[in-house]
Amino acid sequence: MELNEISYSSATPIDGYGPGFFRIGGDALHGPVCLTLNAATKWEGLDDLSIVDLLKGKVDIVLVGTGANMLPVPAPLRMAFEKADIGVEPMTSPSACRTYNVLLAEGRRVAAALIPV
């Protein structure tokens, strides 16, 4: 088996996660967070529509990590993303973390809005 080192260039990947936190760039961030290429900000969760303005024009897709269980993205948030021409993919937060890092390594314009497990 051939192993290839992943390069994130100037982007900051998700290092890990645990109960109530995410580890990004060596720092533990507690509670829901929104991640972009090189920034991590607090997020108030699935009812917080301000995330759309933060991401508009900067990303093509946002991975919404809904915690330990997969939940649908509430209609107001989903419609706000669609209106801003941002694709939205709900999944569990562990899956969103892994997918975010893969897409980041591919150089994609991706964001992750994550609720901790």
C-alpha positions as CSV (number, residue, x, y, z in Angstrom):
1,M,0.0,0.0,0.0
2,E,1.3,3.4,-0.9
3,L,0.8,6.2,1.6
4,N,0.7,9.8,0.6
5,E,1.2,12.8,2.9
6,I,-1.8,15.2,2.8
7,S,-0.9,18.8,2.2
8,Y,-3.4,21.5,3.3
9,S,-1.2,24.4,2.0
10,S,-2.3,27.4,4.1
11,A,-5.6,25.9,5.2
12,T,-6.3,24.7,8.8
13,P,-7.7,21.2,9.0
14,I,-9.7,19.7,11.9
15,D,-7.2,17.9,14.2
16,G,-9.9,16.1,16.2
17,Y,-13.1,16.3,18.2
18,G,-14.6,15.0,21.4
19,P,-17.5,15.5,23.8
20,G,-18.4,19.2,23.4
21,F,-15.3,20.4,21.5
22,F,-13.3,20.4,18.3
23,R,-9.5,20.7,18.0
24,I,-8.5,23.0,15.2
25,G,-5.0,24.2,14.6
26,G,-4.0,22.8,18.0
27,D,-6.7,24.8,19.9
28,A,-9.8,23.3,21.5
29,L,-12.9,25.2,20.6
30,H,-16.0,24.4,22.7
31,G,-19.5,24.4,21.4
32,P,-20.7,24.8,17.8
33,V,-18.2,26.2,15.4
34,C,-18.0,27.4,11.7
35,L,-14.8,26.6,9.9
36,T,-13.5,28.1,6.6
37,L,-10.2,27.8,4.8
38,N,-8.3,29.5,7.6
39,A,-10.7,30.7,10.2
40,A,-12.8,29.2,13.0
41,T,-15.6,31.2,14.6
42,K,-18.3,30.4,17.1
43,W,-21.7,29.5,15.8
44,E,-25.0,29.5,17.7
45,G,-26.3,26.3,16.0
46,L,-28.9,25.3,13.5
47,D,-31.1,28.4,14.3
48,D,-28.3,30.9,13.6
49,L,-28.7,32.2,10.0
50,S,-25.9,34.7,10.4
51,I,-23.6,31.9,9.2
52,V,-24.9,32.4,5.6
53,D,-23.7,36.0,5.4
54,L,-20.3,34.9,6.8
55,L,-19.9,32.3,4.1
56,K,-21.6,34.0,1.1
57,G,-19.3,34.3,-1.9
58,K,-16.5,32.5,0.0
59,V,-17.5,28.8,-0.3
60,D,-19.4,26.5,-2.7
61,I,-20.6,24.0,-0.1
62,V,-21.1,23.9,3.6
63,L,-21.0,20.6,5.5
64,V,-23.4,20.8,8.4
65,G,-22.4,18.4,11.2
66,T,-25.5,17.8,13.3
67,G,-23.7,16.1,16.3
68,A,-23.8,12.4,17.0
69,N,-27.0,11.8,15.0
70,M,-27.9,12.8,11.5
71,L,-30.6,15.5,11.5
72,P,-32.1,17.5,8.6
73,V,-31.0,21.1,8.2
74,P,-34.0,23.2,9.3
75,A,-35.8,24.7,6.4
76,P,-35.0,28.4,7.1
77,L,-31.2,27.6,7.2
78,R,-31.4,25.4,4.2
79,M,-33.3,28.0,2.2
80,A,-30.9,30.7,3.2
81,F,-28.0,28.7,2.0
82,E,-29.8,27.9,-1.3
83,K,-30.6,31.6,-1.8
84,A,-26.9,32.4,-1.3
85,D,-26.0,29.8,-3.9
86,I,-24.2,27.6,-1.3
87,G,-24.7,23.9,-1.4
88,V,-25.5,22.3,2.0
89,E,-24.8,18.7,3.0
90,P,-26.0,17.5,6.4
91,M,-24.2,14.6,8.1
92,T,-23.1,13.6,11.5
93,S,-20.3,15.8,12.9
94,P,-17.6,13.0,12.8
95,S,-18.4,12.5,9.1
96,A,-18.4,16.2,8.5
97,C,-15.0,16.5,10.1
98,R,-13.5,13.8,7.9
99,T,-15.2,15.1,4.7
100,Y,-14.1,18.7,5.4
101,N,-10.4,17.6,5.7
102,V,-10.6,15.6,2.4
103,L,-12.2,18.5,0.5
104,L,-9.8,21.0,2.1
105,A,-6.9,18.8,0.9
106,E,-8.4,18.8,-2.6
107,G,-8.4,22.7,-2.6
108,R,-12.2,22.9,-2.6
109,R,-14.0,26.0,-1.4
110,V,-15.7,24.3,1.6
111,A,-16.9,25.3,5.0
112,A,-18.1,23.2,8.0
113,A,-20.7,24.2,10.4
114,L,-20.4,21.8,13.3
115,I,-22.3,20.9,16.4
116,P,-20.2,18.9,18.9
117,V,-21.0,15.2,19.7
